[in-house]
């Protein structure tokens, strides 16, 4: 899967949670319902699945992205 630059993704990315990746300058692809950055498998891959209401998302994701 080919990844586009952050600027290219700004016009085609899913609204909502993608803004968090854009703010960090993280490149990603949008495969509904997922935002994917990097490889899906391998020793340095990881997946975050957050099962929280959208109103709590900001307080959980910012500390992760800021680290």
C-alpha positions in Angstrom: 0.0 0.0 0.0 1.5 3.3 -1.0 1.6 6.1 1.5 1.1 9.7 0.5 2.7 12.7 2.1 1.0 14.5 4.9 0.0 17.3 2.5 -1.6 14.8 0.1 -3.5 13.1 2.9 -4.9 16.4 4.1 -7.3 16.4 1.2 -8.3 12.8 1.2 -8.1 11.6 4.8 -11.0 10.6 6.9 -12.4 13.5 8.9 -12.2 13.3 12.7 -9.4 11.3 14.2 -7.0 11.8 11.3 -6.4 15.4 12.5 -4.3 13.9 15.4 -1.9 12.2 12.9 -1.8 15.3 10.7 -0.9 17.5 13.7 2.1 15.2 14.4 3.2 15.0 10.8 2.6 11.3 10.7 2.0 9.9 7.2 -0.9 7.4 6.9 -3.4 5.8 4.6 -7.1 5.6 5.1 -8.6 2.2 4.8 -12.1 2.5 6.3 -12.5 2.4 9.2 -8.8 2.4 9.9 -6.0 5.0 9.7 -2.8 3.1 9.0 0.7 4.3 9.4 3.7 2.2 8.6 3.7 -1.6 8.1 0.9 -3.8 9.5 3.4 -6.5 10.5 7.0 -6.7 11.7 9.0 -6.3 14.9 8.5 -2.5 15.1 4.8 -2.5 14.3 2.0 -1.8 16.8 -1.7 -1.3 16.7 -3.7 0.9 19.1 -7.3 0.1 19.5 -9.1 2.5 21.8 -12.6 1.6 23.0 -13.7 4.8 24.5 -16.4 7.4 23.7 -15.3 10.1 21.3 -15.5 12.8 24.0 -12.6 11.0 25.9 -10.4 10.3 22.9 -8.5 13.6 23.0 -7.4 13.1 26.7 -6.2 9.5 25.9 -4.5 10.0 22.5 -2.5 13.2 23.1 -0.2 11.7 25.8 0.5 8.8 23.5 1.3 11.0 20.5 3.3 13.4 22.6 5.7 10.8 23.9 
